[in-house]
Amino acid sequence: MPVAAFVPLIVAAVAWVGYCLWDLSQSEVKSLPKWAWALIIAFSVPFGGVAYLLLGRDHV
């Protein structure tokens, strides 16, 4: 399988992590410190971002 077939998937993953980290920097969090959420987002793509968006943000 050509490497070029994975480029859109890699771009989407980087964009997802970037969005989640940007949102993390702009939002208040609950249950964990921001640095812990950043590690979860970065090392558990895409599930870390989903967990952060559903469980980690403090919806004020």
The 8 nearest C-alpha neighbors of each residue, nearest first, counted from 0:
[[1, 2, 4, 3, 5, 6, 8, 7],
 [2, 0, 3, 4, 5, 6, 7, 8],
 [1, 3, 4, 5, 0, 6, 7, 9],
 [4, 2, 6, 5, 1, 7, 0, 8],
 [3, 5, 2, 6, 1, 7, 0, 8],
 [6, 4, 8, 3, 2, 7, 9, 1],
 [5, 7, 9, 3, 8, 4, 10, 2],
 [8, 6, 10, 9, 5, 11, 4, 3],
 [9, 7, 11, 5, 6, 10, 12, 4],
 [8, 10, 12, 6, 11, 7, 13, 5],
 [9, 11, 7, 13, 8, 12, 6, 14],
 [10, 12, 14, 8, 9, 13, 15, 7],
 [13, 11, 15, 9, 14, 10, 8, 16],
 [12, 14, 10, 16, 15, 11, 17, 9],
 [13, 15, 17, 11, 12, 16, 18, 10],
 [16, 14, 12, 18, 17, 13, 11, 19],
 [15, 17, 19, 13, 18, 14, 20, 12],
 [18, 16, 14, 20, 15, 19, 13, 21],
 [17, 19, 21, 15, 16, 20, 14, 22],
 [18, 20, 22, 16, 21, 17, 48, 23],
 [21, 19, 23, 17, 22, 18, 16, 24],
 [22, 20, 18, 24, 23, 19, 17, 25],
 [23, 21, 19, 25, 24, 20, 26, 18],
 [24, 22, 20, 26, 21, 25, 19, 33],
 [23, 25, 21, 22, 26, 20, 33, 27],
 [26, 24, 22, 23, 21, 27, 20, 28],
 [27, 25, 23, 24, 22, 28, 56, 57],
 [26, 28, 57, 56, 29, 25, 23, 58],
 [29, 27, 56, 57, 55, 26, 33, 30],
 [28, 30, 55, 57, 31, 56, 27, 32],
 [29, 31, 55, 28, 32, 54, 56, 57],
 [32, 30, 29, 35, 33, 36, 28, 55],
 [33, 31, 35, 34, 36, 30, 28, 29],
 [32, 34, 36, 35, 37, 31, 28, 23],
 [35, 33, 37, 36, 32, 38, 31, 39],
 [36, 34, 38, 37, 33, 32, 31, 39],
 [35, 37, 39, 33, 38, 34, 40, 32],
 [38, 36, 34, 40, 35, 39, 41, 33],
 [39, 37, 41, 35, 36, 40, 42, 34],
 [38, 40, 36, 47, 42, 37, 41, 43],
 [41, 39, 47, 48, 37, 38, 43, 42],
 [42, 40, 38, 39, 43, 37, 16, 44],
 [43, 41, 39, 40, 38, 44, 47, 37],
 [42, 44, 47, 46, 40, 39, 41, 45],
 [45, 43, 46, 47, 42, 40, 41, 48],
 [44, 46, 48, 47, 43, 49, 12, 15],
 [47, 45, 49, 44, 48, 43, 50, 40],
 [48, 46, 40, 43, 50, 39, 49, 45],
 [49, 47, 40, 51, 50, 46, 45, 19],
 [48, 50, 46, 52, 51, 47, 53, 45],
 [51, 49, 47, 53, 48, 54, 52, 46],
 [50, 52, 55, 48, 54, 49, 53, 47],
 [51, 53, 49, 50, 54, 56, 55, 48],
 [52, 54, 50, 51, 49, 55, 56, 48],
 [55, 53, 51, 50, 52, 56, 29, 57],
 [56, 54, 51, 29, 28, 52, 53, 57],
 [57, 55, 28, 52, 58, 54, 29, 27],
 [56, 58, 28, 27, 29, 59, 55, 26],
 [59, 57, 56, 27, 28, 26, 55, 29],
 [58, 57, 27, 56, 26, 28, 29, 55]]
